[in-house]
């Protein structure tokens, strides 16, 4: 995972699928990012082709935490299959999908 930061945003760029085998690294980075002083956190899903239930759970928990801390959490560069997954599980409206 590549993490970059500017004045207002932290970007977490995932390098592989978001599944049980890889989700812990994202969870840790999201928790760190949500403790920073920026007002936005973006999770770049360009290289993600699959998300399992554990991946969804981490994203949902991060979204809830971001709301409590008044931080905008966005999911960016989502492919059509991942977008369809979010629609299927009724999370497309819950997340800011770009």
C-alpha positions as CSV (number, residue, x, y, z in Angstrom):
1,X,0.0,0.0,0.0
2,X,1.2,3.4,-0.9
3,X,0.4,6.3,1.4
4,X,0.7,9.9,0.4
5,X,-0.4,13.1,2.1
6,X,-0.9,16.8,1.2
7,X,-2.2,19.7,3.2
8,X,-5.8,18.5,3.3
9,X,-5.9,14.8,2.2
10,X,-4.3,11.5,2.9
11,X,-4.5,9.0,0.1
12,X,-4.2,5.2,0.6
13,X,-3.5,3.5,-2.7
14,X,-4.2,-0.2,-2.5
15,X,-2.0,-2.5,-4.5
16,X,-4.1,-5.7,-4.3
17,X,-7.5,-7.1,-3.6
18,X,-9.2,-6.2,-0.3
19,X,-9.7,-9.6,1.3
20,X,-9.1,-11.4,4.6
21,X,-5.4,-11.9,3.7
22,X,-4.7,-8.2,3.1
23,X,-7.3,-6.3,5.1
24,X,-5.2,-5.9,8.3
25,X,-2.7,-3.5,6.6
26,X,-5.6,-1.3,5.4
27,X,-7.3,-1.3,8.8
28,X,-4.1,-0.1,10.5
29,X,-3.4,2.6,7.9
30,X,-7.0,3.8,8.0
31,X,-6.9,4.1,11.8
32,X,-3.7,6.1,11.6
33,X,-5.0,8.3,8.9
34,X,-8.2,9.0,10.8
35,X,-6.1,10.2,13.7
36,X,-4.2,12.8,11.5
37,X,-5.3,16.4,11.3
38,X,-6.4,16.3,7.6
39,X,-10.0,16.7,6.7
40,X,-10.1,14.0,4.0
41,X,-9.0,10.4,3.6
42,X,-9.2,8.8,0.1
43,X,-8.9,5.1,-0.5
44,X,-7.7,4.5,-4.1
45,X,-9.2,1.2,-5.3
46,X,-7.8,1.3,-8.8
47,X,-5.9,-2.0,-8.5
48,X,-8.6,-3.8,-6.4
49,X,-10.6,-6.4,-8.3
50,X,-12.2,-8.2,-5.4
51,X,-13.5,-7.2,-1.9
52,X,-14.7,-9.8,0.5
53,X,-16.8,-9.4,3.6
54,X,-13.8,-8.6,5.8
55,X,-12.8,-5.9,3.4
56,X,-16.3,-4.4,3.5
57,X,-16.3,-4.6,7.3
58,X,-13.1,-2.6,7.5
59,X,-14.4,0.1,5.1
60,X,-17.7,0.3,6.9
61,X,-16.0,0.7,10.3
62,X,-13.7,3.4,8.8
63,X,-16.6,5.3,7.4
64,X,-18.4,5.3,10.8
65,X,-15.2,6.5,12.5
66,X,-14.7,9.2,9.9
67,X,-18.2,10.5,10.5
68,X,-17.6,10.7,14.2
69,X,-14.4,12.7,13.6
70,X,-15.9,14.9,10.9
71,X,-13.5,13.6,8.3
72,X,-14.5,12.9,4.7
73,X,-13.7,9.4,3.6
74,X,-13.9,8.7,-0.1
75,X,-13.4,5.6,-2.2
76,X,-11.8,6.5,-5.6
77,X,-11.0,4.9,-8.9
78,X,-13.5,2.1,-8.4
79,X,-14.0,-0.3,-11.3
80,X,-17.4,-1.4,-12.5
81,X,-17.4,-4.7,-10.7
82,X,-16.6,-3.1,-7.3
83,X,-19.2,-0.4,-7.9
84,X,-21.8,-3.1,-8.7
85,X,-20.8,-4.9,-5.4
86,X,-21.5,-1.8,-3.4
87,X,-24.9,-1.4,-5.1
88,X,-25.7,-5.1,-4.5
89,X,-25.1,-4.8,-0.8
90,X,-26.8,-1.4,-0.6
91,X,-23.6,0.5,0.3
92,X,-23.3,2.7,-2.7
93,X,-25.2,5.5,-0.9
94,X,-23.3,5.0,2.3
95,X,-19.9,5.7,0.8
96,X,-18.7,8.6,-1.3
97,X,-17.7,6.7,-4.4
98,X,-15.6,8.5,-7.0
